[in-house]
Amino acid sequence: MSEIDKDTVAKIARLARIKVADDKLAPLAGELNNILGWIEQLNEVNTDDIGPMASPVNAKLRWRDDVVTDGDKQEDVLANAPRSEFGFFGVPKVIE
């Protein structure tokens, strides 16, 4: 693993458009080196027999029929609108 130095941290901060004071560059370099070391440690773990998963709990979703249970209420919905036109909400015309 290559060590990240102050110049690299300054370049990363400039690319990310983050203003970092010069006295904060050395501590940030140390923190980034610690993070990269931890990532290298994770890369050493053997995951060959581990399948992809979305959750640590092996649970199945309950399925239901895909049917409309709440619909055909256009008049009820439009009754709440201050103005409706042609079965839609009526809004004032906006021109810039």
Backbone as CSV, one residue per row, in Angstrom:
resi,resn,N_x,N_y,N_z,CA_x,CA_y,CA_z,C_x,C_y,C_z
1,MET,0.846,-1.185,0.000,0.000,0.000,0.000,0.884,1.238,0.000
2,SER,0.551,2.184,-0.856,1.302,3.431,-0.878,0.699,4.392,0.135
3,GLU,1.561,5.119,0.764,1.128,6.075,1.785,0.609,7.350,1.120
4,ILE,-0.426,7.902,1.674,-0.961,9.175,1.193,-0.258,10.282,1.977
5,ASP,0.293,11.257,1.242,0.999,12.350,1.901,0.151,13.628,1.851
6,LYS,0.704,14.694,2.408,-0.020,15.965,2.483,-0.351,16.511,1.099
7,ASP,0.564,16.344,0.149,0.325,16.862,-1.200,-0.854,16.146,-1.864
8,THR,-0.943,14.844,-1.651,-2.059,14.083,-2.224,-3.380,14.507,-1.597
9,VAL,-3.384,14.726,-0.291,-4.602,15.187,0.383,-4.996,16.560,-0.140
10,ALA,-4.031,17.437,-0.353,-4.326,18.767,-0.894,-4.909,18.664,-2.295
11,LYS,-4.384,17.743,-3.110,-4.902,17.561,-4.465,-6.328,17.013,-4.435
12,ILE,-6.578,16.033,-3.559,-7.931,15.469,-3.426,-8.910,16.548,-2.972
13,ALA,-8.489,17.365,-2.002,-9.360,18.440,-1.509,-9.640,19.455,-2.616
14,ARG,-8.632,19.767,-3.425,-8.831,20.712,-4.519,-9.787,20.138,-5.557
15,LEU,-9.627,18.848,-5.901,-10.522,18.216,-6.875,-11.951,18.146,-6.360
16,ALA,-12.110,17.939,-5.049,-13.439,17.873,-4.443,-13.992,19.254,-4.111
17,ARG,-13.186,20.273,-4.402,-13.562,21.664,-4.118,-13.891,21.857,-2.644
18,ILE,-13.032,21.278,-1.801,-13.169,21.418,-0.354,-11.976,22.218,0.140
19,LYS,-12.238,23.283,0.860,-11.159,24.103,1.394,-10.661,23.464,2.690
20,VAL,-9.377,23.091,2.716,-8.769,22.471,3.882,-7.556,23.303,4.270
21,ALA,-7.493,23.682,5.521,-6.353,24.475,6.005,-5.087,23.626,5.965
22,ASP,-3.949,24.292,5.789,-2.670,23.580,5.683,-2.344,22.770,6.937
23,ASP,-2.735,23.256,8.109,-2.431,22.526,9.338,-3.315,21.288,9.515
24,LYS,-4.375,21.163,8.719,-5.268,19.995,8.793,-4.884,18.903,7.793
25,LEU,-3.950,19.170,6.874,-3.604,18.198,5.837,-2.922,16.958,6.405
26,ALA,-1.983,17.141,7.337,-1.266,15.990,7.900,-2.198,15.058,8.675
27,PRO,-3.078,15.586,9.560,-4.010,14.674,10.240,-4.960,13.959,9.268
28,LEU,-5.400,14.658,8.207,-6.264,14.024,7.227,-5.525,12.919,6.477
29,ALA,-4.252,13.134,6.197,-3.459,12.100,5.528,-3.378,10.858,6.406
30,GLY,-3.191,11.044,7.712,-3.155,9.910,8.630,-4.472,9.164,8.670
31,GLU,-5.578,9.905,8.688,-6.894,9.269,8.715,-7.162,8.498,7.423
32,LEU,-6.807,9.078,6.291,-7.009,8.378,5.017,-6.143,7.131,4.934
33,ASN,-4.929,7.191,5.457,-4.068,6.006,5.474,-4.666,4.910,6.351
34,ASN,-5.261,5.293,7.477,-5.924,4.309,8.340,-7.116,3.668,7.621
35,ILE,-7.888,4.474,6.908,-9.044,3.950,6.179,-8.591,2.982,5.094
36,LEU,-7.561,3.355,4.338,-7.065,2.476,3.281,-6.476,1.190,3.855
37,GLY,-5.843,1.283,5.026,-5.341,0.075,5.678,-6.465,-0.855,6.075
38,TRP,-7.551,-0.289,6.548,-8.710,-1.097,6.924,-9.320,-1.758,5.690
39,ILE,-9.360,-1.048,4.582,-9.885,-1.621,3.340,-9.004,-2.775,2.879
40,GLU,-7.700,-2.620,2.984,-6.802,-3.723,2.623,-7.031,-4.932,3.525
41,GLN,-7.288,-4.684,4.794,-7.561,-5.774,5.728,-8.858,-6.491,5.333
42,LEU,-9.867,-5.746,4.903,-11.115,-6.357,4.452,-10.906,-7.164,3.171
43,ASN,-10.024,-6.708,2.303,-9.764,-7.427,1.053,-9.097,-8.778,1.290
44,GLU,-8.489,-8.976,2.446,-7.842,-10.244,2.754,-8.834,-11.327,3.172
45,VAL,-10.073,-10.959,3.466,-11.081,-11.919,3.904,-11.520,-12.759,2.710
46,ASN,-11.579,-14.071,2.890,-11.993,-14.977,1.825,-13.525,-14.977,1.721
47,THR,-14.026,-14.522,0.587,-15.471,-14.469,0.372,-15.879,-15.311,-0.836
48,ASP,-15.094,-16.323,-1.173,-15.381,-17.132,-2.353,-16.701,-17.891,-2.239
49,ASP,-17.018,-18.421,-1.062,-18.224,-19.228,-0.888,-19.411,-18.417,-0.383
50,ILE,-19.291,-17.104,-0.356,-20.353,-16.243,0.149,-21.088,-15.645,-1.039
51,GLY,-22.380,-15.861,-1.100,-23.195,-15.309,-2.177,-23.628,-13.889,-1.867
52,PRO,-24.028,-13.156,-2.890,-24.521,-11.797,-2.647,-25.817,-11.838,-1.851
53,MET,-25.985,-10.847,-0.992,-27.199,-10.818,-0.184,-27.648,-9.376,0.002
54,ALA,-28.939,-9.215,0.180,-29.506,-7.897,0.401,-29.763,-7.650,1.878
55,SER,-29.753,-8.711,2.669,-30.030,-8.587,4.094,-29.350,-9.737,4.822
56,PRO,-28.907,-9.525,6.053,-28.316,-10.631,6.793,-29.337,-11.668,7.239
57,VAL,-30.627,-11.318,7.170,-31.690,-12.228,7.564,-32.227,-12.907,6.307
58,ASN,-32.268,-14.212,6.305,-32.771,-14.954,5.167,-34.289,-15.050,5.261
59,ALA,-34.972,-14.004,4.808,-36.432,-13.957,4.906,-37.022,-13.859,3.507
60,LYS,-38.162,-14.461,3.336,-38.869,-14.405,2.062,-39.966,-13.353,2.151
61,LEU,-40.176,-12.659,1.052,-41.238,-11.668,0.994,-42.583,-12.344,0.806
62,ARG,-43.584,-11.794,1.433,-44.935,-12.294,1.233,-45.492,-11.660,-0.031
63,TRP,-46.023,-12.486,-0.908,-46.567,-11.990,-2.163,-48.059,-11.770,-2.016
64,ARG,-48.560,-10.817,-2.792,-49.989,-10.563,-2.847,-50.374,-10.350,-4.298
65,ASP,-51.656,-10.478,-4.580,-52.147,-10.259,-5.932,-51.997,-8.784,-6.295
66,ASP,-51.621,-8.529,-7.522,-51.448,-7.174,-8.001,-52.765,-6.668,-8.573
67,VAL,-53.622,-6.219,-7.677,-54.929,-5.728,-8.081,-55.135,-4.328,-7.520
68,VAL,-55.902,-3.540,-8.228,-56.225,-2.187,-7.775,-57.304,-2.297,-6.716
69,THR,-57.009,-1.778,-5.535,-57.993,-1.833,-4.452,-58.553,-0.462,-4.115
70,ASP,-57.917,0.588,-4.635,-58.367,1.935,-4.315,-58.256,2.776,-5.580
71,GLY,-59.323,2.921,-6.271,-59.291,3.686,-7.507,-60.658,4.200,-7.870
72,ASP,-60.737,4.785,-9.043,-61.986,5.313,-9.564,-62.577,6.343,-8.612
73,LYS,-61.721,7.243,-8.110,-62.186,8.273,-7.182,-61.820,9.656,-7.692
74,GLN,-61.895,9.831,-8.999,-61.489,11.096,-9.595,-62.311,12.261,-9.051
75,GLU,-63.627,12.089,-8.969,-64.479,13.179,-8.479,-64.168,13.518,-7.019
76,ASP,-63.908,12.490,-6.198,-63.598,12.738,-4.785,-62.288,13.506,-4.637
77,VAL,-61.293,13.157,-5.454,-60.004,13.838,-5.378,-60.136,15.271,-5.879
78,LEU,-60.817,15.447,-6.993,-60.959,16.790,-7.558,-61.859,17.683,-6.710
79,ALA,-62.661,17.097,-5.826,-63.498,17.905,-4.933,-62.638,18.703,-3.962
80,ASN,-61.421,18.245,-3.701,-60.522,18.959,-2.798,-59.756,20.079,-3.499
81,ALA,-59.770,20.118,-4.811,-59.011,21.109,-5.572,-59.755,22.435,-5.610
82,PRO,-59.041,23.547,-5.584,-59.728,24.832,-5.708,-60.374,25.015,-7.078
83,ARG,-59.754,24.392,-8.108,-60.315,24.494,-9.454,-59.936,23.243,-10.242
84,SER,-60.864,22.759,-11.040,-60.562,21.608,-11.895,-61.033,21.909,-13.311
85,GLU,-60.268,21.318,-14.263,-60.610,21.507,-15.666,-60.436,20.182,-16.393
86,PHE,-61.457,19.737,-17.101,-61.390,18.538,-17.925,-60.944,17.306,-17.139
87,GLY,-61.308,17.215,-15.876,-60.949,16.057,-15.066,-59.555,16.133,-14.474
88,PHE,-58.906,17.303,-14.509,-57.560,17.493,-13.957,-57.567,18.685,-13.013
89,PHE,-56.501,18.815,-12.214,-56.356,20.000,-11.377,-56.145,21.213,-12.273
90,GLY,-56.837,22.285,-11.965,-56.648,23.527,-12.692,-55.664,24.414,-11.941
91,VAL,-54.648,24.875,-12.658,-53.623,25.733,-12.038,-53.485,26.991,-12.858
92,PRO,-53.051,28.075,-12.244,-52.880,29.314,-12.996,-51.739,29.184,-14.022
93,LYS,-51.876,29.887,-15.122,-50.863,29.874,-16.170,-49.658,30.662,-15.686
94,VAL,-48.463,30.078,-15.886,-47.228,30.734,-15.450,-46.385,31.013,-16.683
95,ILE,-46.058,32.278,-16.919,-45.220,32.657,-18.049,-44.105,33.535,-17.516
96,GLU,-42.890,33.203,-17.898,-41.740,34.011,-17.467,-41.233,34.831,-18.616
